Amino acid sequence: MTSPFSFARFSNVSARKQEILEIAAQLFATKGYRGTSIRDIGNRAGVLGGSLYHHIKSKNALFVELHNAALDAAAERIEQAVAKVHNPAARLEAACVTFVEIQVDVDSLTFPMMSDFREVPDDVRKELIARRDRFENFFRRLVDELALPPEIDRSVYRNALLAQLNSVPNWYRPGRLSAAEIGRQIALIFLPDEAARTRPA
């Protein structure tokens, strides 16, 4: 069984290591960092004992590698969506829609990888947070493009927006609104002037 997440970006990865990465990604996503052991990964991959360490350095290094790959894939998808539009408000909306779609996709690794920070060792957590901060810098640039009222602190605005976007998988249930519609609603909440201009008379 393979993960739907692609590791094609690792051009120097052998087919065997790619298989191990996909298996590890599945286990981390479903069982969490603490619930996944190197033995679990080896058993699922059919690699016995110390042979697994020919492909990976450690559980920590493996989790960091997968976490960063998940963020890289998410960032690439969001950037592609944003590149199709030029109006600052529309760019932010495109980012919100795409991010929510990624977060609630049952095959996505972004949310489980980003939400498992509490279980990892402190040194690993610091590395993950630093990488997540670089990911969120893209939203910083989008917010900086907006014509916000001068009394709005852009850092508070950005962090409130990201907190809302990141919370969606905790309460989302398929039903009345699609993931894209929820992302659009969040964007409209944070862009009330745009909503007023586009609302039918």
Steps between C-alpha positions, in 0.01 A plus 500: 500500500632842412420848620321743267763756598773534238868507583609551139680819604776287657689426180777313681263263682505135400177316426543307824546809713204666331288201597623528860422873504147435378441230760643716779283791387188285526595381847587846633179642353278233658683408821688822576866550583488328838286210377734418211820305558790416274401137545148578372648660190742214444230235545265673257780548247632147542842626611647314795717625786779744430449481124248784527775735615667466160209712374425733791708664772250497784132534582549871568680563172234304313214697656671832420559390140136402454370812675709727278397313185133535595542875551696536175220326309233716668696820434547412135129433453399825674753705303370355173143595594599853600707553184182478290355822647641850550260694720638490858165403653445231238850368563429463870169330426670254264754418772227448760295275272799288400632470856163381633470251214841359589425491873175303473609266222500149650810419294692808610791475740525872568258519792615186687863594453447861616280410797729245666750744651413430864623141481843561352821575697579866564786523252287347226209730588721807459606383155141430396376835625777682313398323179131572561583868555664510156187346353283763670720780364315454172183614676697790648573622147137460397382699802760771433346547154156583642368854537404460866386784726803653675373406847520127418821333613603274213674249727184455708293481181726233349518289815123515548447395138744208525349389831159485335630314195694251711197429720275388214598129508399489868137582427446443128245239396401437137153635443342835429817684397794365304858556611538767230185678619625500859834642389314770308283581802808541720655731241183709489496531879851642484421711193168668591550790261543258210186315609305825506616594150406161351166457683200531263304823545 
